[in-house]
């Protein structure tokens, strides 16, 4: 089964590629790797939420936003090389705008990791970092970037 067919089976549609908010491109290929730029939780061109996790944003809401970020990253991969060319997900890096004292970053970024597992199965198992930060662009609560390996 192709990854696109798997998305359809899950009832998940990739969004349009989020327009860059600064001087960069959504994804770059080098050799057999595709690196995505950090993806924010844009839905139809607007941030789905703003604020800090553990403050304005609940960890559960932030986990859903991390899933949205991962969908945006997959859209960037798809637009560049086609999702079905992905061999495996190599690494996910997640950033969480954290209220003081919030330490649940790994659970928040599971929203992105869980989606990758649902779509890619064993090929979606990846190395990962979940980092708490003071602020993210535009006040976003989460940001996700991916590195994927593609076939020849």
SULCORRA-V809005 format. One record per backbone hydrogen bond with DSSP energy under -0.5 kcal/mol. CO is the residue of the C=O (numbers start at 0). NH is the residue of the N-H. If there is no record, write none. Layout:
# SULCORRA-V809005
co=CO nh=NH
co=CO nh=NH
This chain:
# SULCORRA-V809005
co=1 nh=5
co=2 nh=6
co=3 nh=7
co=4 nh=8
co=5 nh=9
co=6 nh=10
co=6 nh=11
co=7 nh=10
co=21 nh=23
co=25 nh=36
co=27 nh=34
co=29 nh=32
co=31 nh=149
co=32 nh=29
co=33 nh=147
co=34 nh=27
co=38 nh=143
co=39 nh=41
co=40 nh=47
co=42 nh=45
co=45 nh=42
co=51 nh=54
co=51 nh=56
co=52 nh=98
co=56 nh=53
co=56 nh=54
co=57 nh=61
co=58 nh=62
co=59 nh=63
co=60 nh=64
co=61 nh=65
co=62 nh=66
co=63 nh=67
co=64 nh=68
co=65 nh=69
co=66 nh=70
co=67 nh=71
co=68 nh=72
co=69 nh=73
co=70 nh=74
co=71 nh=75
co=72 nh=76
co=73 nh=77
co=74 nh=78
co=75 nh=79
co=76 nh=80
co=76 nh=81
co=77 nh=81
co=81 nh=84
co=82 nh=85
co=84 nh=150
co=87 nh=89
co=87 nh=148
co=89 nh=126
co=90 nh=146
co=91 nh=128
co=92 nh=144
co=93 nh=130
co=94 nh=142
co=95 nh=97
co=95 nh=132
co=96 nh=52
co=98 nh=101
co=103 nh=107
co=104 nh=108
co=105 nh=109
co=107 nh=110
co=108 nh=111
co=108 nh=112
co=109 nh=113
co=110 nh=114
co=111 nh=115
co=112 nh=116
co=113 nh=117
co=114 nh=118
co=115 nh=119
co=116 nh=120
co=119 nh=122
co=120 nh=123
co=121 nh=124
co=122 nh=88
co=126 nh=91
co=128 nh=93
co=130 nh=95
co=132 nh=97
co=135 nh=138
co=136 nh=139
co=138 nh=50
co=140 nh=96
co=141 nh=40
co=142 nh=94
co=143 nh=38
co=144 nh=92
co=145 nh=35
co=146 nh=89
co=146 nh=90
co=147 nh=33
co=148 nh=86
co=148 nh=87
